[in-house]
Amino acid sequence: MDKDEIRAIRKSLKFTQERFAQKLGVSYATVNRWENGVSVASSLAIQSIKRLVEERQKRNEENPTNTGSIRYS
């Protein structure tokens, strides 16, 4: 998962970097470094990001008025 995908996912979830970091259990600085290409997300962090996406998709399925899809690789 590259820096652009991470940023796109965070924005599609409508999270600030700070809120995204809280949800993932990392620091704001870590998210900032991922999005700026200074460092890369660990496999554990990527799993957590994917889990957030899946949770959002489930909520969207349960509430069809809240549409939108998130794709990641």
WOKAGI-V956568 format. One record per pair of residues at least 6 apart in sequence whose C-alpha atoms are under 7 Angstrom apart, sorted by the first residue. I is the first residue (numbers start at 1). J is the second residue. If there is no record, write none. Layout:
# WOKAGI-V956568
I,J / I,J
This chain:
# WOKAGI-V956568
1,73 / 3,34 / 3,35 / 3,36 / 3,37 / 4,35 / 5,72 / 6,35 / 7,35 / 9,70 / 10,20 / 12,70 / 17,28 / 17,31 / 17,32 / 18,28 / 21,27 / 21,28 / 21,31 / 24,45 / 24,48 / 33,39 / 34,40 / 34,41 / 53,70 / 60,66 / 60,67
